[in-house]
Amino acid sequence: MPSTYAHRRFGTNVLEHLPDELRAQLEQNRELYDIGLHGPDLLFYYHAAKSNPVGALGNAMHEEPGRVFFDRARRVVHCEADRDAALAYALGFAAVFQISLARRSKRLSIRLKVPTSCLLPKINRSTWSKA
């Protein structure tokens, strides 16, 4: 499962580049951050040998715009009793979402002949602090 390793390695790299305070906060809930790093891909491993509703949900999530997940995640982060745990999962998911965006943007940038950086959004930390 090279994708599993790639997601974990990328997430570790992201942590190494975060401000100390945020990194320490995420390390308190590292397991949830690591689970978030796989996005909906973990759903594919449930009885992977045959079609099932859990795997179908993973496929459906891959087809939805990121906004669907992140709008709900923001509400959960603000309502959850353990906000740090919810935030760790959501930021892990956000990190893997950046991988997907980069991969798609790279293919699109080649077709459009524009730099990839023109197509990638920047993650705005203040989004998560809004009620």
PyMOL commands that set and color helices and strands:
alter all, ss='L'
color gray80, all
select helices_A, chain A and resi 2-16+20-27+30-36+39-45+53-63+66-79+83-112+116-118+125-129
alter helices_A, ss='H'
color red, helices_A
deselect
rebuild
show_as cartoon
